[in-house]
Amino acid sequence: MNLPEVCEQLVKFARKAGAAEAEAYAERTRDSSVRVRDGEVEELQQASSKGVGLRVIIGKRLGFAYGTDFSKDGLRELAAAAVALSKGSARDEANELPRKPGVGEVAGEFDPAIESISPEWKLQAARAAERGARAEDSRVRKFDSTGAGDFLSESAIASSRGAYGSARASYAYVYCSPVAEADGQLQTASWSDTRRTLKRLQDPEEVGRVAARRAARMLGARKPKTQKVPVVFDPQMAAGFIAGIAGAVNGLLVHKKSSFLGALKGKRIAPKHFTLVDDATLPDGIATRPFDGEGVASQKTPVVENGVLRNFLYDATTARKAGARSTASASRGWASLPGIGTSNFYLQAGTQKPEEIVKGVKNGLYVTAMLGRGADVVTGDYSRGANGIWIDGGQLAYPVQEVTVSGNLLEMLQGIDAVGDDLDFRSSTAAPTLRFAELVVSGA
């Protein structure tokens, strides 16, 4: 049976076994990658998996089971197990499947060219990235890690409430982490690219060149004095900051009163030039999908619109508990129940060139790398170790390291005074260059 048939058959077996409601979610995946060091293969792997998960509800009691046996006998046993588990679970009035029509079979964000990628292509791509890094700067003499890979998936869902759909997805990636060395100092940096279609993937040699530049520019880094200054995050670090905000708009945390943004819906939390979006329909987006983990049709959700907090993210169960509506934000695998997650979560591009943003800083920090988690979504406290380039007179002057950037997430949001025009979707969470008017930079 194909995946949609597996799901439909499993739902039928669950209903026959006594389930009032039943939902099946199945997946097949293939993940293959190559990692090299000095041109030699360090690791070559390919992993495939398949499975199906079944959620049943009987008298508001939830049962969940999963397995890998797609035979009729295997599916019958799985249905019986889920029904049996539901009888021993606690009753919850929010236990109910989404009432949404199915979306049918969708091609999804799938590129046949990625499906036919050979191990030789991945090896050549990884070697090209190393070659590009060495050619860019003679101080690059070794590598932490360099590689390339691809991922393919097929998913399907069916439920007794009419949800039905199937989709395929793919992406390919290249990454490079060179080590630059001079005067006894070592500096490491990285650069990568991930795309849903092979033709849009950055040239592997250029990936290596960018990584080498990022590593070499940190040679000679020093520790600045502790001070309050404007701080600029490059796009990668800005995306990390946005990822911290994603946790604070998780509807479950908001419902549990565990988010610093929980009481601020409808309030202005950032400047007018700040618009944050979760969009599962974005063309070529890394996390673009036709439906979420519960079969709810994908949508674009404005989270912060022109500085005003508009929406939290919900799956169907949490939305029911909170008296809200699902934002099609259910995320899952075949071996897990749905939970709330982001799709393509990004800050819309502004109008300023990154160079202009830096030029507007007389004395401050341009952050290019960070360590640690940093953001506490309950309290809003923010503190992360950082490396970067010191800005002097509007120019990137010299590298700095071993500093800590700290502040409060809400105050940081309100203090964003510039948003760059350099938004680029290299991952599912993305942002352009950001400038904060003033943060504490702790150094010497």
Secondary structure, 3 states (H helix, E strand, C coil): CCHHHHHHHHHHHHHHCCCCEEEEEEEEEEEEEEEEECCEEEEEEEEEEEEEEEEEEECCEEEEEEECCCCHHHHHHHHHHHHHHHHCCCECCCCCCCCCCCCEEECCCCCHHHHCCCHHHHHHHHHHHHHHHHHHCCCEEEEEEEEEEEEEEEEEEEECCCCEEEEEEEEEEEEEEEEEEECCEEEECCEEEEECCHHHCCCHHHHHHHHHHHHHCCCCCECCCCEEEEEEECHHHHHHHHHHHHHHCEHHHHHCCCCCCCCCCCCECCCCCCCEEEECCCCCCCCCCCECCCCCECCEEEEEECCEECCCECCHHHHHHHCCCCCCCEECCCCCCCEECCCCEEECCCCECHHHHHHCCCEEEEEEEEECCCECCCCCEEEEEEEEEEEECCEEEEEEEEEEEEEEHHHHHHCEEEEECCCCCCCCEECCCEEEEEEEEECC
